[in-house]
Amino acid sequence: MDIRLRPTLQLDLSDGPLPRVHRVTDAVLEGDWIYTTFPRAGTSDYYTELPDQAWLFEFRDVDPRDLDALVSIVRLGQPVPVGPSTVPYSDLPVFTNESWQFYLARFAAERGREIDFAQPDWRVDDHGIRFHVDEIGVRVVLAQRAAQYAIAYSEGRLKEVAPDFPSRRNILAGDPLTSTSAIFDPDPELDAWEHFASLLNPALAAFPPHLHVEILGSPDLEVIRTRSTPEFDIGYPQATTYTVAMLQLALDLAADIEFQVCANEMCGRTFVRQRGWCVHGGHRTRGVRYCSSSCARAQYQREKRRRDNAARKHGAEQQT
């Protein structure tokens, strides 16, 4: 059987800026909750852009067991869908409240925590808007799994990272880390593709074809509009850091990019574009060996110290 990747995006964002997310001005860990502060609605810094390749850098770097690291993910921007009529798992491969509570409770229990779903107001309390650490941890784990599939596909070894075949009970429970093809004859490559799609597509559903109306020329909004803040636009996508990171992954995959491995001997990160050299947020893709300018400088300094030490040693030997 021949299988060919046919990336299909419902929204053409390949040549323009990706949707921005609500900025988080502060995030504080209290127990199992991360309390956040957002800018006042209508201010010029209400939205922020997610860093390029966040799916390969920020999300892939995080240890989901490290609560401080999860706080750093929240500080990138709004991490979870929020709103009066918003489903908190709409970006995940979960489809019912029962499945979501089952999976999140199990995810938390595996890390020694409990979640009380009977609380009258899950999202807001006297301290403000909050996110449970395991809501963030789930998304980090799923983003890392999707990155694993994307890299394996580019290297022609997708079969090697196929998930373990789940039981039918787990399938019916809606476990987002399993794959439905287990009820059929096992096929590692098909199972990997199905699981990959099941992770990626719910996040991409946040960016369907839509009507986006920019509000221009209003004297009250002139300062906001000149700073390109879509706060008062009609139909602007309600993105989160997780959904935009997964969109970045999909766009890179659709562009048939080639992954590179950072030549810094202390790094070895897989990357697409080098961060840090270009102005205006640009990123180099050709003739680069390092994932970032900081990695390039660090390796240069390391090699320079070696050359200097070797020269001094050679000079000392010559004198003797």
Phi and psi in degrees as a GROMACS rama.xvg file:
@    title "Ramachandran Plot"
@    xaxis  label "Phi"
@    yaxis  label "Psi"
@TYPE xy
-95.9032  131.912  ASP-2
-121.57  127.682  ILE-3
-123.418  135.019  ARG-4
-75.2149  126.616  LEU-5
-125.9  80.8479  ARG-6
-63.1373  127.286  PRO-7
-126.493  114.775  THR-8
-106.087  134.461  LEU-9
-77.3151  -12.6606  GLN-10
-135.277  123.329  LEU-11
-84.1698  101.331  ASP-12
-117.332  11.0932  LEU-13
-67.0438  -26.5002  SER-14
-110.378  5.22882  ASP-15
-132.836  178.243  GLY-16
-68.243  146.391  PRO-17
-77.5537  158.969  LEU-18
-56.3125  142.358  PRO-19
-90.3175  164.9  ARG-20
-119.087  159.728  VAL-21
-63.33  129.994  HIS-22
-70.9585  141.875  ARG-23
-108.031  117.417  VAL-24
-83.6065  -22.8654  THR-25
-157.843  146.709  ASP-26
-141.263  127.221  ALA-27
-128.705  132.442  VAL-28
-87.7003  124.465  LEU-29
-132.839  105.733  GLU-30
65.5353  -124.196  GLY-31
-98.6312  12.574  ASP-32
-119.112  145.285  TRP-33
-110.595  113.439  ILE-34
-91.5687  135.873  TYR-35
-121.747  156.402  THR-36
-124.829  129.925  THR-37
-110.436  152.449  PHE-38
-62.4152  157.469  PRO-39
-63.8982  134.36  ARG-40
-55.5159  135.22  ALA-41
95.0995  -8.74883  GLY-42
-79.5623  161.31  THR-43
-70.333  -16.1453  SER-44
-108.122  25.4717  ASP-45
-68.5587  -29.6913  TYR-46
-114.386  156.519  TYR-47
-143.301  160.124  THR-48
-97.3198  142.246  GLU-49
-77.6822  138.637  LEU-50
-57.3426  147.538  PRO-51
-57.6124  142.806  ASP-52
57.8308  33.8294  GLN-53
-59.2691  -29.2939  ALA-54
-68.163  -25.1044  TRP-55
-97.6854  -21.6562  LEU-56
-105.207  -81.7315  PHE-57
-59.752  -50.6585  GLU-58
-70.825  -37.9831  PHE-59
-76.2052  -23.7841  ARG-60
-77.2224  -20.8857  ASP-61
-78.7664  134.841  VAL-62
-86.7975  112.216  ASP-63
-64.3847  -9.39853  PRO-64
-87.8079  -12.1397  ARG-65
-92.1161  108.726  ASP-66
-66.0967  -36.0283  LEU-67
-64.2659  -34.4507  ASP-68
-67.7933  -35.7344  ALA-69
-66.535  -35.0354  LEU-70
-61.2832  -38.754  VAL-71
-63.7032  -32.017  SER-72
-67.2606  -42.6902  ILE-73
-62.6967  -35.0146  VAL-74
-67.7015  -15.0718  ARG-75
-69.6578  -25.9459  LEU-76
152.3  179.308  GLY-77
-56.2412  121.668  GLN-78
-94.0852  -18.0869  PRO-79
-136.709  143.275  VAL-80
-56.835  131.534  PRO-81
-133.415  139.959  VAL-82
157.519  159.393  GLY-83
-56.5823  -38.4866  PRO-84
-110.79  16.087  SER-85
-87.467  136.095  THR-86
-85.4954  122.525  VAL-87
-69.0605  -8.11108  PRO-88
-118.829  18.5487  TYR-89
-63.8843  -19.8527  SER-90
-94.1789  3.84344  ASP-91
-118.043  161.563  LEU-92
-78.2062  56.3336  PRO-93
-133.422  142.327  VAL-94
-126.845  -5.81997  PHE-95
-139.213  156.201  THR-96
-58.8275  -40.4314  ASN-97
-62.6103  -44.0281  GLU-98
-64.568  -42.0225  SER-99
-63.2742  -45.6227  TRP-100
-65.8896  -39.188  GLN-101
-61.5038  -50.3905  PHE-102
-67.6378  -45.0455  TYR-103
-65.2403  -39.4337  LEU-104
-63.7989  -40.6194  ALA-105
-67.9198  -42.1675  ARG-106
-58.1562  -44.2743  PHE-107
-67.3064  -42.8199  ALA-108
-61.821  -35.7168  ALA-109
-65.1913  -16.7284  GLU-110
-111.684  16.7507  ARG-111
76.3885  24.6377  GLY-112
-123.316  160.951  ARG-113
-123.569  150.65  GLU-114
-123.633  129.113  ILE-115
-98.1646  99.9656  ASP-116
-78.3542  -5.42178  PHE-117
-86.74  -0.67468  ALA-118
-59.7931  139.048  GLN-119
-63.7485  -33.5265  PRO-120
-136.172  102.691  ASP-121
-66.7849  -42.2884  TRP-122
-89.1861  -31.672  ARG-123
-126.86  137.078  VAL-124
-136.354  -163.161  ASP-125
-63.6914  -19.9486  ASP-126
-92.2798  -8.98409  HIS-127
121.704  -161.566  GLY-128
-77.0453  132.862  ILE-129
-134.677  156.76  ARG-130
-130.653  134.405  PHE-131
-73.0636  141.385  HIS-132
-58.0027  -31.4452  VAL-133
-78.1084  -21.7175  ASP-134
-61.7537  -39.618  GLU-135
-75.2928  -42.9003  ILE-136
-59.1519  -40.9532  GLY-137
-57.1698  -46.5403  VAL-138
-68.5899  -35.4681  ARG-139
-63.6569  -45.5986  VAL-140
-62.3953  -42.9072  VAL-141
-68.6873  -38.5593  LEU-142
-63.9363  -39.7975  ALA-143
-67.5267  -37.35  GLN-144
-65.9851  -42.1647  ARG-145
-62.8902  -39.7547  ALA-146
-63.0389  -38.9364  ALA-147
-60.51  -42.3585  GLN-148
-66.0439  -44.4212  TYR-149
-61.2891  -44.4627  ALA-150
-68.1506  -41.7826  ILE-151
-63.027  -39.1539  ALA-152
-61.8417  -44.5668  TYR-153
-64.6084  -25.835  SER-154
-96.6684  4.54096  GLU-155
70.0708  29.2921  GLY-156
-132.527  39.6963  ARG-157
-62.4141  -35.0208  LEU-158
-59.3695  -30.6429  LYS-159
-69.9711  -21.441  GLU-160
-111.168  17.9427  VAL-161
-60.2777  142.747  ALA-162
-71.5546  160.642  PRO-163
-63.5401  145.793  ASP-164
-72.7923  124.064  PHE-165
-83.5287  164.067  PRO-166
-79.8971  159.875  SER-167
-62.4581  -32.047  ARG-168
-60.9309  -42.4392  ARG-169
-67.023  -35.2927  ASN-170
-62.6265  -48.5353  ILE-171
-67.9243  -24.4503  LEU-172
-77.7962  -10.482  ALA-173
78.5586  34.4945  GLY-174
-70.8967  116.525  ASP-175
-72.6593  -4.89446  PRO-176
-99.8444  10.7873  LEU-177
-117.774  176.64  THR-178
-130.494  139.871  SER-179
-73.574  -16.7793  THR-180
-71.1919  -3.85157  SER-181
-66.3364  -18.9211  ALA-182
-81.2905  -6.07936  ILE-183
-107.993  -176.787  PHE-184
-62.0691  130.909  ASP-185
-61.1957  136.604  PRO-186
-145.364  106.296  ASP-187
-55.7548  -41.5184  PRO-188
-69.6941  -44.0667  GLU-189
-62.9882  -39.9864  LEU-190
-64.1776  -40.9914  ASP-191
-64.2389  -43.7542  ALA-192
-62.9015  -43.0522  TRP-193
-64.1912  -41.9232  GLU-194
-66.3917  -42.0702  HIS-195
-58.8869  -47.4771  PHE-196
-64.0864  -37.6912  ALA-197
-67.6873  -26.8413  SER-198
-78.1671  -43.7042  LEU-199
-79.4498  -42.9077  LEU-200
-63.8848  -40.6033  ASN-201
-60.9921  -35.4859  PRO-202
-69.3182  -38.361  ALA-203
-71.8538  -18.9162  LEU-204
-64.5908  -13.6778  ALA-205
-71.8564  -9.24149  ALA-206
-125.783  60.0519  PHE-207
-81.551  172.032  PRO-208
-57.1928  136.247  PRO-209
-154.223  163.025  HIS-210
-92.4449  117.903  LEU-211
-117.562  115.399  HIS-212
-109.428  114.958  VAL-213
-81.9475  135.67  GLU-214
-97.6256  113.904  ILE-215
-122.421  151.483  LEU-216
84.2927  -2.50307  GLY-217
-77.3668  125.355  SER-218
-56.8081  -35.9868  PRO-219
-69.3333  -23.8895  ASP-220
-109.79  7.61106  LEU-221
-59.9923  -43.879  GLU-222
-64.1775  -41.6641  VAL-223
-63.9749  -46.04  ILE-224
-66.9016  -37.9306  ARG-225
-67.6001  -18.9557  THR-226
-98.0366  13.1924  ARG-227
57.7308  42.7227  SER-228
-97.842  120.426  THR-229
-87.1529  21.081  PRO-230
-53.3733  -40.6493  GLU-231
-103.738  7.48061  PHE-232
-66.8541  156.29  ASP-233
-97.1462  126.412  ILE-234
82.2131  15.6317  GLY-235
-66.8308  133.831  TYR-236
-56.7419  134.85  PRO-237
-89.2414  87.5428  GLN-238
-94.6874  158.581  ALA-239
-124.481  167.961  THR-240
-61.21  -36.42  THR-241
-67.5699  -46.9261  TYR-242
-67.3759  -37.1225  THR-243
-69.2869  -38.0673  VAL-244
-61.3048  -41.0564  ALA-245
-70.2568  -31.6423  MET-246
-66.3174  -41.0598  LEU-247
-56.4072  -45.1327  GLN-248
-59.9353  -47.1884  LEU-249
-62.6122  -41.0783  ALA-250
-66.5831  -39.9761  LEU-251
-64.2847  -40.0536  ASP-252
-67.6674  -41.1071  LEU-253
-64.9404  -29.8043  ALA-254
-80.6957  -0.386008  ALA-255
54.525  46.8278  ASP-256
-72.3671  161.661  ILE-257
-106.922  126.863  GLU-258
-77.3763  148.453  PHE-259
-124.405  161.803  GLN-260
-116.517  127.828  VAL-261
-59.4908  131.628  CYS-262
-81.1893  -4.57158  ALA-263
-66.4358  120.289  ASN-264
-64.4808  -16.3577  GLU-265
-97.5953  2.50677  MET-266
-115.285  -78.4601  CYS-267
72.8041  20.7166  GLY-268
-70.8484  142.413  ARG-269
-80.1372  132.054  THR-270
-148.395  168.606  PHE-271
-110.2  -50.831  VAL-272
-126.124  146.83  ARG-273
-79.102  133.828  GLN-274
-92.8477  144.802  ARG-275
108.063  -19.2011  GLY-276
-90.3635  -41.6647  TRP-277
-82.6181  153.496  CYS-278
-84.6211  167.124  VAL-279
56.6415  34.6075  HIS-280
76.3646  11.3093  GLY-281
-72.754  165.596  GLY-282
-144.699  135.204  HIS-283
-81.2036  141.591  ARG-284
-121.589  -15.1346  THR-285
-118.695  145.398  ARG-286
64.4964  29.6707  GLY-287
-115.354  147.93  VAL-288
-119.055  -10.6449  ARG-289
-123.988  149.141  TYR-290
-74.3945  -20.9762  CYS-291
-152.984  162.174  SER-292
-64.7336  -32.3657  SER-293
-66.782  -38.4022  SER-294
-65.7841  -39.5336  CYS-295
-63.0566  -44.8376  ALA-296
-64.2932  -42.6967  ARG-297
-62.1841  -42.5778  ALA-298
-69.179  -37.5657  GLN-299
-60.7177  -47.0435  TYR-300
-63.1301  -38.5826  GLN-301
-63.2608  -47.2029  ARG-302
-68.2481  -34.2638  GLU-303
-64.4033  -42.2047  LYS-304
-62.1955  -37.6651  ARG-305
-65.1188  -43.918  ARG-306
-63.8367  -42.4879  ARG-307
-63.5536  -42.6707  ASP-308
-64.5291  -39.9201  ASN-309
-65.6009  -39.1313  ALA-310
-65.837  -41.4084  ALA-311
-65.7767  -38.9641  ARG-312
-65.9278  -41.4873  LYS-313
-64.6138  -40.1733  HIS-314
-63.8332  -39.6849  GLY-315
-65.2147  -39.0956  ALA-316
-65.7909  -37.9247  GLU-317
-64.2909  -36.559  GLN-318
-70.0278  -28.2247  GLN-319
